[in-house]
Amino acid sequence: MNTDNIWPALFLVGLVILIWSRRLGKTPRVFIPDYKRGVRFSRGAFVDVLGPGTHHPFTLKQQIEVVDMRPQPIFLDRVSYRDVLQNESFMSIGAEVLVGDARLAVNMLKDQIKDSLPLVRHAVQSLVSRGIADDSAEYRIKTSEDITRIVNDELARVGMKIANVEIVELWSRPGLERNTTVSN
Amino acid sequence: MSLLIPIVPLAVVIGFLILRLLWGPLASSNLLEYQRGVLYRRGLPVKDLGPGRHRVWLGIEKLIIVDVRPIQVSYENQQVALRDGATAVYSFSGTACVTDARKVIYCARNYSQLPEFVFLCCSRRVMNGFSAKQLRGGNDALVAAITKCAEPRLTASGFELLTFRLNQVSVISASFQE
């Protein structure tokens, strides 16, 4: 190797690095910790879900949406309903909402937690209004399990899930039907 | 041999450029007295850091900072249904602080909301199991029961329960039996 061919080679290497660095400088570096996931799109189409690490899209055609997979505690205060015996009832629920499917959650919900709450509330109301409110510990445990199952079925459509459901308050009293006399 | 003289500094420059591209610039981050940090490298936690100056390769590392100052929670005029059907109004305040920064990062999206959630759930749950007669008897047993419920849950999430107070408890509507 002599000076005649080493200098063009070094020039070429330098040029490649320069172009590479200028190109990467235009796109932001995305750091994804182990409690988040990145949903990568290229030209607007889904490509893959990225795990923990540092990711640097090479072109502006690629975009990475970062999704937080950590649970968010929610408190549903006094979800009111009438049970099958028309007893006026309400229950308060504490639970954790989290992302189950990062791709679906990004595509279906603008605000993953806030937008999940109406679905959770509706699923809870429809479930508990089909039963009879009971103050026993067994009822609370069984209802919590049922709520987890039903709400997860509902939330799975938007890539979310619910966990650690606990009924923290339950109230029920005889409703109108019991006091109303039927007249023909 | 004569070629090495210009090549060595050039190779150093090229090597530095490649390193900078892959690892990013080296930056320093200061953690204040009331902050703790967890250093993440390539997405995984590698080190817990205390107050002071820390160097971070911006391309592959990130410092997640946790504020360990006590979190104050206060709720006024909360209503709760009691075991016998009566309704009580209560107010409470509580304080919790971070003891384990790493646990706290993973416990919730917004860790500062967790003590609030735990206090709210435990107070509502415990009071829902009390009757109006028991509530009129005094608050000590109630506070003890709520604290007993909240303490292990906060500890499991990396917090320490500092204080919990029931500022007001009054029964406002009669039970079904009455």
Boltz contact constraints between the chains, C-beta under 6 A:
constraints:
  - contact:
      token1: [A, 17]
      token2: [B, 17]
      max_distance: 6.0
  - contact:
      token1: [A, 21]
      token2: [B, 21]
      max_distance: 6.0
  - contact:
      token1: [A, 31]
      token2: [B, 62]
      max_distance: 6.0
  - contact:
      token1: [A, 32]
      token2: [B, 43]
      max_distance: 6.0
  - contact:
      token1: [A, 33]
      token2: [B, 40]
      max_distance: 6.0
  - contact:
      token1: [A, 33]
      token2: [B, 43]
      max_distance: 6.0
  - contact:
      token1: [A, 34]
      token2: [B, 43]
      max_distance: 6.0
  - contact:
      token1: [A, 34]
      token2: [B, 44]
      max_distance: 6.0
  - contact:
      token1: [A, 35]
      token2: [B, 106]
      max_distance: 6.0
  - contact:
      token1: [A, 52]
      token2: [B, 43]
      max_distance: 6.0
  - contact:
      token1: [A, 52]
      token2: [B, 44]
      max_distance: 6.0
  - contact:
      token1: [A, 53]
      token2: [B, 42]
      max_distance: 6.0
  - contact:
      token1: [A, 53]
      token2: [B, 43]
      max_distance: 6.0
  - contact:
      token1: [A, 54]
      token2: [B, 60]
      max_distance: 6.0
  - contact:
      token1: [A, 68]
      token2: [B, 109]
      max_distance: 6.0
  - contact:
      token1: [A, 70]
      token2: [B, 109]
      max_distance: 6.0
  - contact:
      token1: [A, 72]
      token2: [B, 108]
      max_distance: 6.0
  - contact:
      token1: [A, 72]
      token2: [B, 109]
      max_distance: 6.0
  - contact:
      token1: [A, 73]
      token2: [B, 108]
      max_distance: 6.0
  - contact:
      token1: [A, 73]
      token2: [B, 117]
      max_distance: 6.0
  - contact:
      token1: [A, 75]
      token2: [B, 120]
      max_distance: 6.0
  - contact:
      token1: [A, 92]
      token2: [B, 124]
      max_distance: 6.0
  - contact:
      token1: [A, 94]
      token2: [B, 121]
      max_distance: 6.0
  - contact:
      token1: [A, 168]
      token2: [B, 121]
      max_distance: 6.0
  - contact:
      token1: [A, 168]
      token2: [B, 124]
      max_distance: 6.0
  - contact:
      token1: [A, 168]
      token2: [B, 125]
      max_distance: 6.0
  - contact:
      token1: [A, 169]
      token2: [B, 81]
      max_distance: 6.0
  - contact:
      token1: [A, 169]
      token2: [B, 124]
      max_distance: 6.0
  - contact:
      token1: [A, 169]
      token2: [B, 128]
      max_distance: 6.0
  - contact:
      token1: [A, 171]
      token2: [B, 81]
      max_distance: 6.0
